């Protein structure tokens, strides 16, 4: 497991230049994609196409990196690198399990933090 935080809120707000509403829009879009991501992980457990896994993991790292998911980013990069070494299917399987776990943790943390950010935004707007 990575020593990184689950969610790097300060970094995300800097990346989004303090535009909480824009970040929330992207996080909601990510939440909409979670069921498909979980289906992809299940499909990849068959380990039939390491190139597809590598490409998917690379894309996943980009998305979650922009959303501040530090540990999930690390898990996606580890899966990407494992898939480059196609003969190591046990390593790919282990990295898939790590990524699956980190996706669930990030989903929970992002949900909590997004709700807090929305509440704060509403409070600021009502002042």
Secondary structure, 3 states (H helix, E strand, C coil): CCCCCCCCHHHHHHHCCCCHHHHHHHHHHHHHHHHHHHHHHHHHCCCCCHHHHHHHHHHHHHHHHHCCCHHHHHHHHHHHHHHHCCCCHHHHHHHHHHHHHHHHHHHHHHHHHHHHHHHHHHHHHHC
